């Protein structure tokens, strides 16, 4: 009596496990942060800042020279009422007084 010997074959699935070291986790974290920063910069590139608020009159940026006063600047910017122009310049530039300093940049409404 002969019995056939059948070896038992066992298949073992070999699952590869990825194990990250401390350095590997740091690299993954830095790559993720770089990706987020890149996406944020890409999205921000679509917004364009301008010197003038939308829907308002255009402005000219003037740098105050030594010895200039707000009245002098307003007088050179309008042919109309200088007092009204001073008030408008103060309002546009959020000035609390009529005092200006050399080197200061002011937005002056044009087209009056």
Residue, then its C-alpha position, 0 to 999 in steps of 0.5 A: x500500500x502506497x500512499x502518496x506523500x503530498x507536502x502541505x504548501x502554505x502560502x503566506x502573504x507578505x505584507x510590507x509594512x512601511x515604518x517611518x523613522x523619526x527623520x522620515x516623519x520629519x521629512x513627510x511633515x516638511x513636504x506637507x508644509x511646503x505643499x500647503x505653502x505652495x498652494x497658498x502662494x498660488x491662490x494668493x497670486x490671483x489677488x492683485x493689490x492696487x493703489x486705489x480702492x475699487x469703485x472710487x476716484x483715482x489717486x496720485x501718490x505724492x511724497x511730502x517734500x521738506x517745508x511742504x504743508x497740507x495746504x500747499x499740497x492741496x493748493x497744487x492739486x485743485x483749481x477749486x476750493x483748497x479747504x475742501x481739498x484739504x478735508x478730502x486729503x485728510x479723509x482719504x489718508x486718515x489724518x487726524x490733523x493737518x500736520x505732514x512730515x517730509x518723506x510721508x506719502x499721501x494719496x491725492x484725489x485726481x480729476x477735480 
